[in-house]
Amino acid sequence: MSKPSKAQIFRRIAAEARACTICPDLADKTAVLSELNGSLAPKVFFVGEAPGRAGADRTRRPFTGDKSGENLQILFDSIGLSRDDVFLTSAVMCSPRSATDANRKPTRAEIKNCSRYLRQLLDLIDPPLVATLGAVGLDSLKLIEPHSFTLKEHAGTIQHWNGRLLVPLYHPSPLVIASQRGLEIQLANFQTLKQAIDNC
């Protein structure tokens, strides 16, 4: 019997994630994980927070259909990075909603439950470079391999984590850009990401 290909293994992981109902508040949601997430041989493996209600949960493609996706595209364009060259996923692969159906931050339990899929993806794809988008994405990596990185101290820097390079980045959401990390600073951080890509 022939060994399954990387694409076949990925499709199995994606199917398991989409069928998962372990999180009580997300049991009626479906994981955003398919070929639309990107390349299985990416220059950069991105880890965000969770699919947005108006964005990825609707389009089924990470960081599309909302302002966060538009901002990320601006950042990609600034360093000549194509979506064909990356893999985009999240700490939690289903869309967490509040009682009013608005986006909410994933719980620790939800992040822990989803970490098995994130671990499987990292093991399968084995990217040379990981970039996290936001604190939740960065913290989720601690469940794969412990680290002490924080956005406050390490955003826009090149670090070593789990046998590969890691660049922690702020999330490109309108709220973050308006209140914490403006677009000009994020553009500068992406220049550091380009350096990391060139070093891989």
Secondary structure, DSSP 8 states (H G I E B T S, - for coil): -----HHHHHHHHHHHHHH---SGGGTTS----SGGGB-SS-SEEEEES---TTTHHHHSSTT-SSHHHHHHHHHHHHTT--GGGEEEEESS-S--B-TTS-B----HHHHHHHHHHHHHHHHHH--SEEEEESHHHHHHGGGTS-----HHHHTT--EEETTEEEEEE----HHHHHHTS-HHHHHHHHHHHHHHHHH-
